[in-house]
């Protein structure tokens, strides 16, 4: 028997992803609330609620 060891392309892999609307909405809301402030060499992450 022959076995193929090739991987599908990235485009084919992305087409298989079907996230729920709730998941997308959560990630978008989180990214809107996340603020990263940099002061000299320090980085502060804040979630604004």
Buried (B, 14 or more C-beta within 10 A) or exposed (E): EEEEEEEEEEEEEEEEEEEEEEEEEEEEEEEEEEEEEEEEEEEEEEEEE
